[in-house]
Amino acid sequence: MRVRSTGLGPQELKIEPEDLWLERKGRFLIFHMESSEPVKWHLRTALTSDDMRKVVELLLEQVFNGSILSLLFKGAEGEEEPEEY
């Protein structure tokens, strides 16, 4: 996974799938990420039930329009990486 922030300028953090995990804390689900490059940072996002509904809604929309399935089954070989995201 690649993570960018306008606060970091052009810097891009790299996160491996095994460095992602979830933790329930009260009414929040905490999404943890640890970047490995270029620095080791621990990033966290606190999600509420409304946030999770929106994330699921967005993912389902992408499943039904074919975006996620084409990435999972066809891959993205040969496609250019986006300059900005």
N, C-alpha and C positions, 0 to 999 in steps of 0.2 A: 504494500500500500504506500502511496505517496501522499504527503500532507504538506500543504502550503498555507501561509498566513500572510496577509498584507503587512502585519507587524514585523515579519521576518525578511521583507524585501524579496529578492529572487530566490532565497534559500529554500530548499526542498528537503523535508525529513523523510527518511525511509523507515517503514515499519513492516516487519515480517508477520505473517498470520499467527505464528505461535506466540507473538508478543501482544496479543489482544485478549482481553477477558472482561467479563461482566461481574458486578457485585451489587447485591441489593442492600441499600442503606435507607431504612425508613420508607418514605414514599417515593424514593428515587432509585433508579437503576443506573449505576455508575459504569460507564463504558471506559475502560482503561486501555491505553496504548503506550508502548515503550518504543521510542525511536532508537535505531541503531546507528544511523549515519545522518549527518556528519557529527552529530552529538548524541549522547544518550540522555533523552528527556522522558519524563513520565507525564503523559497528557491524559486528562480526564474530562469526560462530558457527563453531566448529571441529567438524566432523562426522566420526565414525569410520564404518567399514563397518556396524557394528551400528545406529548412528543412522540411516544412509541406508536400511537395510532397513526400519526402523520407519517412516520418513517415506513410503517407497514403499507400504508396507502400508496406512498411514492414507489416502493418496491413492487407492489402488485401492478401498478400502472405500467412499470417497465417490463414486468413479466408478460403482461397481456399485449404490449405493443411489440414484443419480440426482442427487445434490446438485451435483456439479461440472458435469455435462452441462447441467443446467437453468440454472446461472449462465452458462455459456459460450454457450448457444444462445438462451435466453430473456431473459437479462439479469436485472436486479433492479429495473427501473423500478417506482416506486410502493411499493416495500418500505421500511419504516422502518429507519433505522440502529439497531443495538443500542446501548442506553445503556452497557452494560458488555461487554467482551470481553477 
